Amino acid sequence: MKGYCLNPDKEYVMKIVEGIYRKDGHCPCRLQVDDTTLCPCDQFVKEGVCKCNLFVPKK
């Protein structure tokens, strides 16, 4: 997504990616598991909000 990049904290990114793997591709920050929570989740795609901070605004 334009204007965003992966969080520069590589250790944090690996923890989030591990969570995504454990939840079969779904955002680890979401309680629900449905088509809207597949990473990148619909809220990030539509609104630019990444609740787990995997994606952050470019500086």
PDB file with SEQRES, HELIX, SHEET and CRYST1 records, atoms N, CA, C and O in Angstrom:
SEQRES   1 A   59  MET LYS GLY TYR CYS LEU ASN PRO ASP LYS GLU TYR VAL          
SEQRES   2 A   59  MET LYS ILE VAL GLU GLY ILE TYR ARG LYS ASP GLY HIS          
SEQRES   3 A   59  CYS PRO CYS ARG LEU GLN VAL ASP ASP THR THR LEU CYS          
SEQRES   4 A   59  PRO CYS ASP GLN PHE VAL LYS GLU GLY VAL CYS LYS CYS          
SEQRES   5 A   59  ASN LEU PHE VAL PRO LYS LYS                                  
HELIX    1 AA1 LYS A   10  ARG A   22  1                                  13    
HELIX    2 AA2 ASP A   35  THR A   37  5                                   3    
HELIX    3 AA3 ASP A   42  GLU A   47  1                                   6    
SHEET    1 AA1 2 TYR A   4  LEU A   6  0                                        
SHEET    2 AA1 2 PHE A  55  PRO A  57 -1                                        
CRYST1    1.000    1.000    1.000  90.00  90.00  90.00 P 1           1          
ATOM      1  N   MET A   1       0.855  -1.174   0.000  1.00  0.00           N  
ATOM      2  CA  MET A   1       0.000   0.000   0.000  1.00  0.00           C  
ATOM      3  C   MET A   1       0.894   1.228   0.000  1.00  0.00           C  
ATOM      4  O   MET A   1       1.858   1.301   0.762  1.00  0.00           O  
ATOM      5  N   LYS A   2       0.580   2.177  -0.840  1.00  0.00           N  
ATOM      6  CA  LYS A   2       1.387   3.388  -0.947  1.00  0.00           C  
ATOM      7  C   LYS A   2       1.395   4.163   0.359  1.00  0.00           C  
ATOM      8  O   LYS A   2       0.371   4.286   1.031  1.00  0.00           O  
ATOM      9  N   GLY A   3       2.561   4.681   0.706  1.00  0.00           N  
ATOM     10  CA  GLY A   3       2.689   5.495   1.895  1.00  0.00           C  
ATOM     11  C   GLY A   3       2.957   4.706   3.166  1.00  0.00           C  
ATOM     12  O   GLY A   3       3.063   5.290   4.245  1.00  0.00           O  
ATOM     13  N   TYR A   4       3.069   3.369   3.053  1.00  0.00           N  
ATOM     14  CA  TYR A   4       3.313   2.521   4.217  1.00  0.00           C  
ATOM     15  C   TYR A   4       4.482   1.586   3.947  1.00  0.00           C  
ATOM     16  O   TYR A   4       4.782   1.267   2.796  1.00  0.00           O  
ATOM     17  N   CYS A   5       5.133   1.154   5.007  1.00  0.00           N  
ATOM     18  CA  CYS A   5       6.210   0.178   4.910  1.00  0.00           C  
ATOM     19  C   CYS A   5       6.129  -0.738   6.129  1.00  0.00           C  
ATOM     20  O   CYS A   5       5.369  -0.475   7.061  1.00  0.00           O  
ATOM     21  N   LEU A   6       6.908  -1.800   6.117  1.00  0.00           N  
ATOM     22  CA  LEU A   6       6.969  -2.667   7.280  1.00  0.00           C  
ATOM     23  C   LEU A   6       7.593  -1.909   8.448  1.00  0.00           C  
ATOM     24  O   LEU A   6       8.459  -1.058   8.247  1.00  0.00           O  
ATOM     25  N   ASN A   7       7.169  -2.207   9.622  1.00  0.00           N  
ATOM     26  CA  ASN A   7       7.737  -1.637  10.828  1.00  0.00           C  
ATOM     27  C   ASN A   7       9.246  -1.876  10.794  1.00  0.00           C  
ATOM     28  O   ASN A   7       9.671  -2.994  10.502  1.00  0.00           O  
ATOM     29  N   PRO A   8      10.065  -0.872  11.082  1.00  0.00           N  
ATOM     30  CA  PRO A   8      11.518  -1.050  11.016  1.00  0.00           C  
ATOM     31  C   PRO A   8      12.083  -1.936  12.135  1.00  0.00           C  
ATOM     32  O   PRO A   8      13.238  -2.355  12.054  1.00  0.00           O  
ATOM     33  N   ASP A   9      11.299  -2.227  13.167  1.00  0.00           N  
ATOM     34  CA  ASP A   9      11.739  -3.078  14.270  1.00  0.00           C  
ATOM     35  C   ASP A   9      11.608  -4.545  13.837  1.00  0.00           C  
ATOM     36  O   ASP A   9      10.529  -5.133  13.918  1.00  0.00           O  
ATOM     37  N   LYS A  10      12.711  -5.115  13.383  1.00  0.00           N  
ATOM     38  CA  LYS A  10      12.685  -6.461  12.804  1.00  0.00           C  
ATOM     39  C   LYS A  10      12.246  -7.524  13.814  1.00  0.00           C  
ATOM     40  O   LYS A  10      11.552  -8.471  13.442  1.00  0.00           O  
ATOM     41  N   GLU A  11      12.631  -7.386  15.066  1.00  0.00           N  
ATOM     42  CA  GLU A  11      12.226  -8.347  16.092  1.00  0.00           C  
ATOM     43  C   GLU A  11      10.708  -8.312  16.286  1.00  0.00           C  
ATOM     44  O   GLU A  11      10.064  -9.355  16.400  1.00  0.00           O  
ATOM     45  N   TYR A  12      10.148  -7.111  16.321  1.00  0.00           N  
ATOM     46  CA  TYR A  12       8.701  -6.954  16.458  1.00  0.00           C  
ATOM     47  C   TYR A  12       7.981  -7.547  15.247  1.00  0.00           C  
ATOM     48  O   TYR A  12       6.987  -8.258  15.396  1.00  0.00           O  
ATOM     49  N   VAL A  13       8.480  -7.256  14.063  1.00  0.00           N  
ATOM     50  CA  VAL A  13       7.883  -7.777  12.833  1.00  0.00           C  
ATOM     51  C   VAL A  13       7.865  -9.303  12.857  1.00  0.00           C  
ATOM     52  O   VAL A  13       6.867  -9.911  12.469  1.00  0.00           O  
ATOM     53  N   MET A  14       8.943  -9.926  13.304  1.00  0.00           N  
ATOM     54  CA  MET A  14       8.996 -11.390  13.351  1.00  0.00           C  
ATOM     55  C   MET A  14       7.945 -11.943  14.314  1.00  0.00           C  
ATOM     56  O   MET A  14       7.346 -12.981  14.032  1.00  0.00           O  
ATOM     57  N   LYS A  15       7.712 -11.276  15.437  1.00  0.00           N  
ATOM     58  CA  LYS A  15       6.678 -11.725  16.385  1.00  0.00           C  
ATOM     59  C   LYS A  15       5.297 -11.650  15.744  1.00  0.00           C  
ATOM     60  O   LYS A  15       4.489 -12.566  15.898  1.00  0.00           O  
ATOM     61  N   ILE A  16       5.023 -10.562  15.025  1.00  0.00           N  
ATOM     62  CA  ILE A  16       3.726 -10.408  14.367  1.00  0.00           C  
ATOM     63  C   ILE A  16       3.571 -11.446  13.264  1.00  0.00           C  
ATOM     64  O   ILE A  16       2.508 -12.052  13.127  1.00  0.00           O  
ATOM     65  N   VAL A  17       4.621 -11.654  12.478  1.00  0.00           N  
ATOM     66  CA  VAL A  17       4.569 -12.637  11.395  1.00  0.00           C  
ATOM     67  C   VAL A  17       4.334 -14.037  11.968  1.00  0.00           C  
ATOM     68  O   VAL A  17       3.583 -14.819  11.386  1.00  0.00           O  
ATOM     69  N   GLU A  18       4.957 -14.359  13.087  1.00  0.00           N  
ATOM     70  CA  GLU A  18       4.721 -15.653  13.736  1.00  0.00           C  
ATOM     71  C   GLU A  18       3.257 -15.774  14.163  1.00  0.00           C  
ATOM     72  O   GLU A  18       2.659 -16.842  14.032  1.00  0.00           O  
ATOM     73  N   GLY A  19       2.678 -14.682  14.673  1.00  0.00           N  
ATOM     74  CA  GLY A  19       1.265 -14.681  15.051  1.00  0.00           C  
ATOM     75  C   GLY A  19       0.358 -14.887  13.856  1.00  0.00           C  
ATOM     76  O   GLY A  19      -0.640 -15.603  13.940  1.00  0.00           O  
ATOM     77  N   ILE A  20       0.702 -14.261  12.747  1.00  0.00           N  
ATOM     78  CA  ILE A  20      -0.068 -14.433  11.510  1.00  0.00           C  
ATOM     79  C   ILE A  20      -0.001 -15.893  11.064  1.00  0.00           C  
ATOM     80  O   ILE A  20      -1.005 -16.466  10.643  1.00  0.00           O  
ATOM     81  N   TYR A  21       1.173 -16.482  11.157  1.00  0.00           N  
ATOM     82  CA  TYR A  21       1.339 -17.888  10.786  1.00  0.00           C  
ATOM     83  C   TYR A  21       0.474 -18.788  11.672  1.00  0.00           C  
ATOM     84  O   TYR A  21      -0.200 -19.692  11.179  1.00  0.00           O  
ATOM     85  N   ARG A  22       0.500 -18.533  12.984  1.00  0.00           N  
ATOM     86  CA  ARG A  22      -0.286 -19.352  13.920  1.00  0.00           C  
ATOM     87  C   ARG A  22      -1.786 -19.222  13.683  1.00  0.00           C  
ATOM     88  O   ARG A  22      -2.546 -20.146  13.971  1.00  0.00           O  
ATOM     89  N   LYS A  23      -2.213 -18.067  13.154  1.00  0.00           N  
ATOM     90  CA  LYS A  23      -3.644 -17.857  12.906  1.00  0.00           C  
ATOM     91  C   LYS A  23      -3.999 -18.080  11.433  1.00  0.00           C  
ATOM     92  O   LYS A  23      -5.004 -17.564  10.945  1.00  0.00           O  
ATOM     93  N   ASP A  24      -3.176 -18.845  10.740  1.00  0.00           N  
ATOM     94  CA  ASP A  24      -3.430 -19.209   9.335  1.00  0.00           C  
ATOM     95  C   ASP A  24      -3.636 -18.001   8.427  1.00  0.00           C  
ATOM     96  O   ASP A  24      -4.527 -18.005   7.577  1.00  0.00           O  
ATOM     97  N   GLY A  25      -2.817 -16.972   8.606  1.00  0.00           N  
ATOM     98  CA  GLY A  25      -2.852 -15.816   7.715  1.00  0.00           C  
ATOM     99  C   GLY A  25      -3.712 -14.658   8.197  1.00  0.00           C  
ATOM    100  O   GLY A  25      -3.798 -13.623   7.536  1.00  0.00           O  
ATOM    101  N   HIS A  26      -4.339 -14.832   9.337  1.00  0.00           N  
ATOM    102  CA  HIS A  26      -5.203 -13.772   9.874  1.00  0.00           C  
ATOM    103  C   HIS A  26      -4.426 -12.879  10.834  1.00  0.00           C  
ATOM    104  O   HIS A  26      -3.458 -13.317  11.456  1.00  0.00           O  
ATOM    105  N   CYS A  27      -4.849 -11.645  10.948  1.00  0.00           N  
ATOM    106  CA  CYS A  27      -4.217 -10.673  11.835  1.00  0.00           C  
ATOM    107  C   CYS A  27      -4.219 -11.202  13.268  1.00  0.00           C  
ATOM    108  O   CYS A  27      -5.272 -11.586  13.778  1.00  0.00           O  
ATOM    109  N   PRO A  28      -3.051 -11.230  13.930  1.00  0.00           N  
ATOM    110  CA  PRO A  28      -2.996 -11.739  15.292  1.00  0.00           C  
ATOM    111  C   PRO A  28      -3.644 -10.802  16.307  1.00  0.00           C  
ATOM    112  O   PRO A  28      -3.874 -11.202  17.448  1.00  0.00           O  
ATOM    113  N   CYS A  29      -3.932  -9.603  15.928  1.00  0.00           N  
ATOM    114  CA  CYS A  29      -4.524  -8.622  16.842  1.00  0.00           C  
ATOM    115  C   CYS A  29      -6.051  -8.685  16.860  1.00  0.00           C  
ATOM    116  O   CYS A  29      -6.692  -8.022  17.676  1.00  0.00           O  
ATOM    117  N   ARG A  30      -6.623  -9.469  15.977  1.00  0.00           N  
ATOM    118  CA  ARG A  30      -8.078  -9.563  15.863  1.00  0.00           C  
ATOM    119  C   ARG A  30      -8.604 -10.815  16.553  1.00  0.00           C  
ATOM    120  O   ARG A  30      -8.020 -11.892  16.435  1.00  0.00           O  
ATOM    121  N   LEU A  31      -9.699 -10.665  17.263  1.00  0.00           N  
ATOM    122  CA  LEU A  31     -10.319 -11.816  17.914  1.00  0.00           C  
ATOM    123  C   LEU A  31     -11.093 -12.661  16.916  1.00  0.00           C  
ATOM    124  O   LEU A  31     -11.076 -13.890  16.984  1.00  0.00           O  
ATOM    125  N   GLN A  32     -11.772 -11.995  15.989  1.00  0.00           N  
ATOM    126  CA  GLN A  32     -12.542 -12.728  14.994  1.00  0.00           C  
ATOM    127  C   GLN A  32     -11.617 -13.257  13.905  1.00  0.00           C  
ATOM    128  O   GLN A  32     -10.555 -12.690  13.649  1.00  0.00           O  
ATOM    129  N   VAL A  33     -12.023 -14.326  13.281  1.00  0.00           N  
ATOM    130  CA  VAL A  33     -11.269 -14.909  12.175  1.00  0.00           C  
ATOM    131  C   VAL A  33     -12.249 -15.095  11.027  1.00  0.00           C  
ATOM    132  O   VAL A  33     -13.069 -16.013  11.034  1.00  0.00           O  
ATOM    133  N   ASP A  34     -12.150 -14.207  10.038  1.00  0.00           N  
ATOM    134  CA  ASP A  34     -12.994 -14.302   8.851  1.00  0.00           C  
ATOM    135  C   ASP A  34     -12.254 -13.663   7.683  1.00  0.00           C  
ATOM    136  O   ASP A  34     -11.089 -13.287   7.814  1.00  0.00           O  
ATOM    137  N   ASP A  35     -12.917 -13.542   6.556  1.00  0.00           N  
ATOM    138  CA  ASP A  35     -12.263 -13.003   5.358  1.00  0.00           C  
ATOM    139  C   ASP A  35     -11.758 -11.574   5.542  1.00  0.00           C  
ATOM    140  O   ASP A  35     -10.836 -11.160   4.839  1.00  0.00           O  
ATOM    141  N   THR A  36     -12.330 -10.820   6.456  1.00  0.00           N  
ATOM    142  CA  THR A  36     -11.922  -9.429   6.646  1.00  0.00           C  
ATOM    143  C   THR A  36     -10.658  -9.295   7.479  1.00  0.00           C  
ATOM    144  O   THR A  36     -10.070  -8.216   7.540  1.00  0.00           O  
ATOM    145  N   THR A  37     -10.228 -10.386   8.125  1.00  0.00           N  
ATOM    146  CA  THR A  37      -9.052 -10.299   8.989  1.00  0.00           C  
ATOM    147  C   THR A  37      -7.809 -10.960   8.398  1.00  0.00           C  
ATOM    148  O   THR A  37      -6.789 -11.074   9.079  1.00  0.00           O  
ATOM    149  N   LEU A  38      -7.880 -11.397   7.135  1.00  0.00           N  
ATOM    150  CA  LEU A  38      -6.681 -11.907   6.481  1.00  0.00           C  
ATOM    151  C   LEU A  38      -5.693 -10.760   6.306  1.00  0.00           C  
ATOM    152  O   LEU A  38      -6.073  -9.670   5.878  1.00  0.00           O  
ATOM    153  N   CYS A  39      -4.443 -11.001   6.632  1.00  0.00           N  
ATOM    154  CA  CYS A  39      -3.417  -9.955   6.561  1.00  0.00           C  
ATOM    155  C   CYS A  39      -3.004  -9.728   5.106  1.00  0.00           C  
ATOM    156  O   CYS A  39      -2.719 -10.694   4.399  1.00  0.00           O  
ATOM    157  N   PRO A  40      -2.966  -8.491   4.647  1.00  0.00           N  
ATOM    158  CA  PRO A  40      -3.369  -7.284   5.350  1.00  0.00           C  
ATOM    159  C   PRO A  40      -4.894  -7.217   5.467  1.00  0.00           C  
ATOM    160  O   PRO A  40      -5.619  -7.470   4.505  1.00  0.00           O  
ATOM    161  N   CYS A  41      -5.349  -6.880   6.644  1.00  0.00           N  
ATOM    162  CA  CYS A  41      -6.791  -6.889   6.924  1.00  0.00           C  
ATOM    163  C   CYS A  41      -7.526  -5.794   6.154  1.00  0.00           C  
ATOM    164  O   CYS A  41      -6.921  -4.840   5.665  1.00  0.00           O  
ATOM    165  N   ASP A  42      -8.829  -5.954   6.062  1.00  0.00           N  
ATOM    166  CA  ASP A  42      -9.656  -4.986   5.325  1.00  0.00           C  
ATOM    167  C   ASP A  42      -9.546  -3.570   5.899  1.00  0.00           C  
ATOM    168  O   ASP A  42      -9.556  -2.595   5.148  1.00  0.00           O  
ATOM    169  N   GLN A  43      -9.442  -3.455   7.223  1.00  0.00           N  
ATOM    170  CA  GLN A  43      -9.351  -2.122   7.823  1.00  0.00           C  
ATOM    171  C   GLN A  43      -8.082  -1.417   7.351  1.00  0.00           C  
ATOM    172  O   GLN A  43      -8.108  -0.213   7.094  1.00  0.00           O  
ATOM    173  N   PHE A  44      -6.983  -2.140   7.233  1.00  0.00           N  
ATOM    174  CA  PHE A  44      -5.753  -1.521   6.739  1.00  0.00           C  
ATOM    175  C   PHE A  44      -5.888  -1.152   5.266  1.00  0.00           C  
ATOM    176  O   PHE A  44      -5.494  -0.058   4.861  1.00  0.00           O  
ATOM    177  N   VAL A  45      -6.438  -2.048   4.474  1.00  0.00           N  
ATOM    178  CA  VAL A  45      -6.579  -1.803   3.039  1.00  0.00           C  
ATOM    179  C   VAL A  45      -7.500  -0.607   2.776  1.00  0.00           C  
ATOM    180  O   VAL A  45      -7.203   0.227   1.920  1.00  0.00           O  
ATOM    181  N   LYS A  46      -8.611  -0.522   3.507  1.00  0.00           N  
ATOM    182  CA  LYS A  46      -9.597   0.532   3.265  1.00  0.00           C  
ATOM    183  C   LYS A  46      -9.294   1.833   3.973  1.00  0.00           C  
ATOM    184  O   LYS A  46      -9.531   2.908   3.422  1.00  0.00           O  
ATOM    185  N   GLU A  47      -8.765   1.754   5.210  1.00  0.00           N  
ATOM    186  CA  GLU A  47      -8.596   2.953   6.031  1.00  0.00           C  
ATOM    187  C   GLU A  47      -7.149   3.292   6.373  1.00  0.00           C  
ATOM    188  O   GLU A  47      -6.879   4.359   6.924  1.00  0.00           O  
ATOM    189  N   GLY A  48      -6.216   2.395   6.053  1.00  0.00           N  
ATOM    190  CA  GLY A  48      -4.825   2.640   6.382  1.00  0.00           C  
ATOM    191  C   GLY A  48      -4.513   2.465   7.859  1.00  0.00           C  
ATOM    192  O   GLY A  48      -3.540   3.030   8.359  1.00  0.00           O  
ATOM    193  N   VAL A  49      -5.337   1.679   8.570  1.00  0.00           N  
ATOM    194  CA  VAL A  49      -5.137   1.452  10.001  1.00  0.00           C  
ATOM    195  C   VAL A  49      -4.645   0.024  10.219  1.00  0.00           C  
ATOM    196  O   VAL A  49      -5.380  -0.933   9.972  1.00  0.00           O  
ATOM    197  N   CYS A  50      -3.411  -0.120  10.678  1.00  0.00           N  
ATOM    198  CA  CYS A  50      -2.847  -1.428  11.004  1.00  0.00           C  
ATOM    199  C   CYS A  50      -2.741  -1.494  12.520  1.00  0.00           C  
ATOM    200  O   CYS A  50      -1.820  -0.932  13.112  1.00  0.00           O  
ATOM    201  N   LYS A  51      -3.686  -2.184  13.139  1.00  0.00           N  
ATOM    202  CA  LYS A  51      -3.758  -2.232  14.601  1.00  0.00           C  
ATOM    203  C   LYS A  51      -2.540  -2.902  15.232  1.00  0.00           C  
ATOM    204  O   LYS A  51      -2.165  -2.555  16.352  1.00  0.00           O  
ATOM    205  N   CYS A  52      -1.928  -3.837  14.553  1.00  0.00           N  
ATOM    206  CA  CYS A  52      -0.768  -4.517  15.147  1.00  0.00           C  
ATOM    207  C   CYS A  52       0.553  -3.807  14.812  1.00  0.00           C  
ATOM    208  O   CYS A  52       1.611  -4.241  15.267  1.00  0.00           O  
ATOM    209  N   ASN A  53       0.506  -2.746  14.043  1.00  0.00           N  
ATOM    210  CA  ASN A  53       1.687  -1.964  13.658  1.00  0.00           C  
ATOM    211  C   ASN A  53       2.705  -2.750  12.847  1.00  0.00           C  
ATOM    212  O   ASN A  53       3.901  -2.459  12.891  1.00  0.00           O  
ATOM    213  N   LEU A  54       2.237  -3.736  12.113  1.00  0.00           N  
ATOM    214  CA  LEU A  54       3.124  -4.413  11.179  1.00  0.00           C  
ATOM    215  C   LEU A  54       3.478  -3.440  10.055  1.00  0.00           C  
ATOM    216  O   LEU A  54       4.623  -3.371   9.607  1.00  0.00           O  
ATOM    217  N   PHE A  55       2.477  -2.699   9.615  1.00  0.00           N  
ATOM    218  CA  PHE A  55       2.669  -1.671   8.588  1.00  0.00           C  
ATOM    219  C   PHE A  55       2.575  -0.309   9.250  1.00  0.00           C  
ATOM    220  O   PHE A  55       1.638  -0.040  10.002  1.00  0.00           O  
ATOM    221  N   VAL A  56       3.539   0.544   8.972  1.00  0.00           N  
ATOM    222  CA  VAL A  56       3.575   1.882   9.545  1.00  0.00           C  
ATOM    223  C   VAL A  56       3.726   2.903   8.420  1.00  0.00           C  
ATOM    224  O   VAL A  56       4.234   2.572   7.348  1.00  0.00           O  
ATOM    225  N   PRO A  57       3.288   4.144   8.657  1.00  0.00           N  
ATOM    226  CA  PRO A  57       3.457   5.172   7.629  1.00  0.00           C  
ATOM    227  C   PRO A  57       4.927   5.424   7.330  1.00  0.00           C  
ATOM    228  O   PRO A  57       5.761   5.418   8.235  1.00  0.00           O  
ATOM    229  N   LYS A  58       5.240   5.643   6.067  1.00  0.00           N  
ATOM    230  CA  LYS A  58       6.608   6.004   5.687  1.00  0.00           C  
ATOM    231  C   LYS A  58       6.918   7.383   6.232  1.00  0.00           C  
ATOM    232  O   LYS A  58       6.053   8.256   6.299  1.00  0.00           O  
ATOM    233  N   LYS A  59       8.157   7.558   6.615  1.00  0.00           N  
ATOM    234  CA  LYS A  59       8.585   8.873   7.135  1.00  0.00           C  
ATOM    235  C   LYS A  59       9.194   9.710   6.052  1.00  0.00           C  
ATOM    236  O   LYS A  59       9.608  10.841   6.306  1.00  0.00           O  
TER     237      LYS A  59                                                      
END                                                                             
